Amino acid sequence: IVFKHKVAVLDLPCRMVTEEDLRFAKEKVELHKKNLAQCDQNPASLDFSFNYHHIGYFQEVIDRYEKQKTST
């Protein structure tokens, strides 16, 4: 028996960001920015890291919405 590993690269479309997703992401960015300003400013702290990461994540949703708006 010969074991073969095959890889298939699929070019799948990205999920479209809705206006509700955009609103939710903007609320979360504001919330986490507020929380980030109030927590210990040590990047090694859990609160700082958590809020900083979530700002980036939700900002990417906002950026994707803006990009899809200009590309469609």
ZAMAR-55322 format. One line per field, with one value per residue: x, y, z of N, C-alpha, C in turn. Coordinates in steps of 0.1 Angstrom, whole numbers, plus 5000, padded with zeros to 4 digits. Layout:
% ZAMAR-55322
n.X = c(X:...)
n.Y = c(Y:...)
n.Z = c(Z:...)
ca.X = c(X:...)
ca.Y = c(Y:...)
ca.Z = c(Z:...)
c.X = c(X:...)
c.Y = c(Y:...)
c.Z = c(Z:...)
END
This chain:
% ZAMAR-55322
n.X = c(5009:5006:5012:4999:5000:4979:4974:4950:4944:4921:4904:4885:4858:4858:4838:4812:4811:4786:4764:4755:4775:4796:4787:4787:4814:4826:4815:4828:4855:4856:4849:4870:4892:4886:4888:4915:4928:4923:4935:4965:4994:5013:5026:5028:5008:4978:4952:4959:4970:4948:4928:4942:4946:4920:4911:4926:4916:4888:4891:4901:4878:4863:4880:4879:4852:4852:4869:4856:4834:4845:4854:4833)
n.Y = c(4988:5021:5052:5083:5118:5143:5177:5202:5233:5257:5283:5302:5325:5354:5359:5381:5413:5425:5453:5452:5437:5455:5476:5463:5457:5482:5491:5473:5479:5505:5499:5482:5499:5518:5502:5494:5518:5521:5500:5484:5495:5477:5457:5429:5422:5405:5418:5441:5428:5413:5433:5448:5430:5424:5449:5451:5428:5434:5458:5450:5438:5461:5474:5454:5457:5483:5479:5460:5476:5495:5478:5466)
n.Z = c(5000:4991:5005:4998:4998:4991:4981:4978:4966:4973:4960:4976:4981:5002:5031:5030:5046:5066:5072:5098:5109:5107:5123:5148:5150:5151:5176:5193:5189:5200:5227:5235:5231:5251:5273:5271:5276:5303:5316:5330:5314:5305:5281:5285:5302:5309:5305:5289:5266:5258:5251:5232:5212:5204:5195:5171:5157:5154:5140:5116:5105:5101:5082:5061:5054:5043:5022:5006:4999:4982:4962:4949)
ca.X = c(5000:5014:5005:5001:4994:4976:4969:4942:4943:4908:4902:4872:4855:4857:4825:4809:4808:4773:4763:4754:4788:4803:4782:4792:4829:4829:4812:4838:4867:4855:4849:4884:4900:4884:4894:4929:4932:4921:4943:4979:5000:5023:5021:5028:4997:4967:4942:4965:4971:4935:4922:4950:4943:4906:4910:4931:4907:4876:4895:4902:4865:4860:4888:4873:4839:4856:4876:4845:4825:4851:4857:4820)
ca.Y = c(5000:5034:5063:5095:5130:5153:5190:5209:5247:5262:5298:5305:5339:5358:5362:5396:5419:5432:5466:5449:5433:5467:5483:5455:5458:5496:5491:5465:5487:5516:5493:5477:5511:5524:5492:5495:5531:5520:5489:5485:5497:5467:5447:5416:5420:5399:5428:5449:5420:5409:5444:5452:5420:5426:5461:5447:5419:5441:5468:5442:5437:5474:5475:5446:5463:5494:5474:5454:5486:5501:5469:5461)
ca.Z = c(5000:4990:5011:4991:5004:4981:4986:4969:4970:4969:4960:4981:4983:5016:5036:5029:5059:5066:5079:5112:5113:5108:5135:5159:5151:5156:5190:5200:5188:5210:5240:5238:5232:5264:5283:5270:5282:5317:5322:5331:5301:5303:5270:5290:5311:5302:5301:5278:5255:5253:5245:5221:5201:5200:5187:5158:5151:5149:5130:5103:5100:5095:5070:5051:5049:5035:5010:4998:4995:4970:4951:4943)
c.X = c(5009:5006:5009:4994:4992:4970:4961:4941:4930:4908:4888:4870:4854:4842:4823:4805:4795:4774:4762:4767:4797:4800:4788:4807:4833:4826:4823:4852:4867:4856:4863:4894:4899:4890:4909:4935:4932:4929:4958:4986:5012:5019:5021:5016:4985:4956:4947:4965:4958:4928:4929:4947:4929:4904:4915:4922:4895:4879:4897:4888:4860:4867:4883:4860:4842:4861:4865:4836:4831:4854:4844:4813)
c.Y = c(5012:5045:5076:5107:5139:5165:5196:5224:5252:5277:5301:5320:5342:5361:5377:5401:5427:5445:5463:5444:5445:5475:5476:5457:5472:5497:5485:5473:5498:5510:5489:5489:5517:5515:5493:5507:5529:5509:5493:5485:5488:5457:5433:5412:5414:5408:5436:5440:5416:5421:5448:5443:5422:5438:5458:5438:5426:5452:5462:5440:5450:5477:5467:5451:5475:5490:5468:5465:5493:5492:5463:5471)
c.Z = c(5000:4995:5003:4998:4993:4987:4975:4974:4964:4970:4963:4984:4998:5019:5035:5043:5058:5073:5094:5117:5116:5120:5148:5161:5156:5171:5198:5200:5199:5224:5244:5239:5246:5275:5283:5277:5297:5323:5323:5317:5298:5292:5275:5299:5303:5297:5289:5265:5249:5246:5232:5209:5196:5192:5173:5151:5145:5139:5117:5097:5094:5082:5058:5045:5040:5022:5001:4992:4982:4959:4944:4935)
END
